[in-house]
């Protein structure tokens, strides 16, 4: 078997199924990837699977020629030297600022912390996006970086607010949180290593062309709160 | 005992040093044979002299001397050599040819192949306008890379003036042009396309900077910048021309480039080995207006690419 023209970094998790559907639609056989959930490297078809937040790392280093990941990840890691080629449209989500719901007439805990204590604590997995956002909006925020279940932080008193991504807002609602502000919207993107983008330009342009042709705009992002 | 060293610096021990020396000696031979005399300049200079270069790369490390003058570690060698030409060669008949092997300092995110202190090898050819001067620089570049022993490398060639010319052709307002150039510099083609489509601008502003490949890509554009690139490609010796990949979206980070720019790429490494281009306005800022071209190679990255090519070959 000849070596595939490109090594493609595929995100595990929420974007994986639609990524594999798209790869099937552009002629990359993903049957083996679908059948084998534990295997990470599929050399015959040039697919490597990983966490979405690792995709820019692999692509920047050239360990993968191209990759698919969310705009939220790319914005958080905006120092990565990768070429952003295409908005793939799927995996829509919103980066939001949320605080706990309070009864009518009671002050918002984050606003109250800012007013009385001068600084609010914000839990997030997206340290840089959150820090930049509060800097740009002129609010003093102490960013508390957590690795999972961000919703827990305001419920336990670790923080007064969170910055996180949400697709439907369901998890936020279930944990009594209310979206206060939207920071950015995100969809899946096709990215390429800058060197591969030039030295494998024909293969990468062809892949991007086919993906563009297969593009189906996804449903509008569901309202949050 | 373990004693730390600053982030972005490293020690080079004898085994590695022998390999690095082999690389630099091979290049030194080429530069010398081609008439590029080697120079040293101070590692640190007065910050306002360095800033005169308007490189867009601010010095990352500053110190005060015993008179309170602010001095900075040089972020590259091109600006110091421009200073040398203006002050030490003020009346010398051009063209002037210099080479260097020197450390430079930048406040980057350190990783293998890019430390904050890093060794550059390069040349500057002062007083030789394009396309002839550019052809000479590209030829010396390929000879140096051949001498190092790299086999798979390619030179991506574009022009820093091409996209600004395109913006002027379509009458794009300067503030909009800044936005589009910003998207291009960030390699964000999604944003570039959105900005162009959202403002009802011509699709060529998205299409042209994505043109990459052989000389045929120049058939898709017209104007002086295309003619300039065509003249270079036509004048290149065959062994250099076969290394060239045209890249009409190439934007190099340093602010002083005026015309042709190039990046050295190797399939064995995910980032450029170095690059260069024309900086026809830089010498003027130091009081000796002369056209110039040069390149700088990261010695560490040449080493990594050599090791990578060896691994693929074995």
Interface residues (C-beta under 8 A of the other chain):
Chain A: X60 X61 X62 X63 X78 X79 X81 X82 X83 X84 X85 X86 X87 X189 X193 X194 X195 X196 X197 X198 X199 X201 X202 X205
Chain B: X109 X154 X156 X186 X187 X188 X189 X190 X191 X210 X212 X213 X245 X247 X263 X265 X266 X267 X269 X270 X271 X272
